[in-house]
Amino acid sequence: MGRPRSVTIIGFIGVIWGLVGTVGGVALLLLLMTMPSWFNDWVRHFLSPNAVNALNDPDFHRWNYFLLAVQTGLNALLLVGSVHLLRLQPKGWWLMMGYAVAALLWAVADRLILDLTVYEAFRQRYKLERTERPRFRITIGLLYPVLASYFLTRPKIMALYKQDEE
């Protein structure tokens, strides 16, 4: 049996998205760690004084590094899983399902736990205005893992990756 079209589409989207996200995440992490002072001065012209104070908080920097590292790790998992998926290797199926679960759990943690605890503490400490985010929103970041896990758990595709025998 050849590679199904749905696996090809999921795989190619995953390779492109994972590659861009991984390279961009690593580049942004390096930029944040070696941020030149002229860039900080330029950014401060666009921010309120309270937001500038928040930018100087070391906890703010640690959270940004952590959040960016987690997202970059998810993108790297997506990239590796997509490559193995396109090669029709059973490891690719496992990696993609792991990515789907991890991405959905990360989205829930970001929208529910972090928004109500970490982000709210920064907003109160530095008197920042709350930008309203809808509580429930469908984004590509949520839609892709759901669709990928739907297609990857179809019986024919599971049989292709020999997941029904285990």
C-alpha positions in Angstrom: 0.0 0.0 0.0 1.4 3.4 -1.0 1.4 6.5 1.2 -2.2 7.9 1.6 -2.8 11.4 0.5 -3.8 12.5 4.0 -0.5 11.3 5.4 1.3 13.1 2.6 -0.5 16.4 3.4 -0.1 16.1 7.1 3.6 15.2 6.7 4.4 18.1 4.3 2.6 20.6 6.5 4.4 19.2 9.5 7.8 19.4 7.8 7.3 23.0 6.7 5.7 24.2 10.0 8.2 22.3 12.1 11.2 23.6 10.1 10.1 27.2 10.2 9.2 26.9 13.9 12.4 25.2 15.0 14.7 27.5 13.0 12.8 30.6 14.0 12.6 29.5 17.7 16.3 28.8 17.9 17.1 32.1 16.2 14.8 34.0 18.5 16.2 32.3 21.6 19.7 33.4 20.4 18.5 36.9 19.7 16.9 37.2 23.2 20.0 36.0 24.9 22.3 38.3 23.0 19.9 41.3 22.6 21.9 44.4 21.7 21.2 47.5 23.7 20.1 49.6 20.7 17.3 47.1 20.0 16.1 47.5 23.6 16.2 51.3 23.3 14.2 51.1 20.0 11.5 48.8 21.4 11.1 51.1 24.5 9.8 53.9 22.2 6.7 51.9 21.4 5.9 50.7 24.9 4.2 52.3 27.9 6.4 53.0 31.0 4.7 50.1 32.8 5.5 47.7 30.0 9.1 48.9 30.0 9.3 48.1 33.7 7.9 44.6 33.0 10.6 44.1 30.4 13.3 44.7 33.0 11.9 42.0 35.3 14.2 38.9 35.4 11.2 36.7 36.0 9.7 38.0 32.7 12.8 37.0 30.9 12.9 33.5 32.4 9.3 32.9 31.5 9.9 34.1 27.9 12.9 31.7 27.6 10.9 28.8 29.0 7.8 29.4 26.8 9.9 29.8 23.7 12.0 26.7 24.5 8.9 24.6 25.0 7.3 25.9 21.7 10.6 25.3 19.9 10.8 21.8 21.3 7.3 21.0 20.1 8.2 22.3 16.6 11.3 20.1 16.6 9.2 17.1 17.6 6.8 18.0 14.8 9.7 18.2 12.2 11.2 14.9 13.2 7.9 13.1 13.4 6.8 14.4 10.0 10.0 13.3 8.3 9.6 9.8 9.8 5.9 9.8 8.9 6.6 10.6 5.3 9.1 7.7 5.2 6.3 5.4 6.4 8.2 4.4 9.6 6.2 3.4 12.6 8.4 5.7 14.7 6.9 8.6 12.8 3.4 7.6 13.8 4.4 7.5 17.4 6.2 10.8 17.2 3.3 12.5 15.5 0.8 11.2 18.0 3.1 12.4 20.8 3.3 15.8 19.2 -0.5 16.0 18.9 -1.0 15.2 22.5 1.8 17.5 23.7 0.6 20.4 21.5 -3.0 20.1 22.8 -1.9 19.8 26.4 0.4 22.8 25.9 -2.5 24.9 24.4 -4.7 24.0 27.4 -1.9 24.9 29.9 -1.2 28.2 28.1 -4.8 29.3 27.9 -6.0 28.1 31.3 -3.2 27.7 33.7 -0.6 30.2 32.6 -3.1 32.9 31.6 -4.8 32.8 35.0 -1.6 32.5 37.1 1.6 33.7 35.6 0.3 36.3 33.1 -2.2 37.7 35.5 0.5 38.2 38.2 2.6 40.2 35.7 -0.4 42.3 34.7 -1.2 43.1 38.3 2.4 43.8 39.3 3.1 46.2 36.5 -0.4 47.5 36.0 -0.7 46.4 32.5 -3.9 46.4 30.6 -5.4 43.0 29.9 -5.8 42.3 26.3 -8.9 40.2 25.9 -8.4 36.8 24.4 -11.4 34.8 23.7 -11.6 31.9 26.1 -12.3 29.4 23.3 -10.8 29.9 20.0 -9.9 27.6 17.2 -6.4 28.3 15.9 -4.3 26.4 13.4 -2.1 25.4 16.3 -5.1 23.5 17.7 -6.7 22.4 14.5 -3.6 20.7 13.0 -3.0 18.3 16.0 -6.6 17.4 16.1 -6.9 16.7 12.3 -3.5 14.9 12.3 -4.6 12.6 15.2 -7.9 12.0 13.5 -6.3 10.9 10.2 -3.5 9.0 11.9 -5.9 6.9 14.0 -7.9 5.7 10.9 -7.8 1.9 10.7 -6.1 1.8 7.3 -3.4 4.2 8.3 -2.8 2.5 11.6 -2.4 -0.8 9.7 0.0 0.9 7.3 2.2 1.9 10.3 1.5 -1.5 11.9 -0.1 0.0 15.0 -3.0 -2.4 15.2 -0.7 -5.4 15.9 0.8 -3.9 19.1 
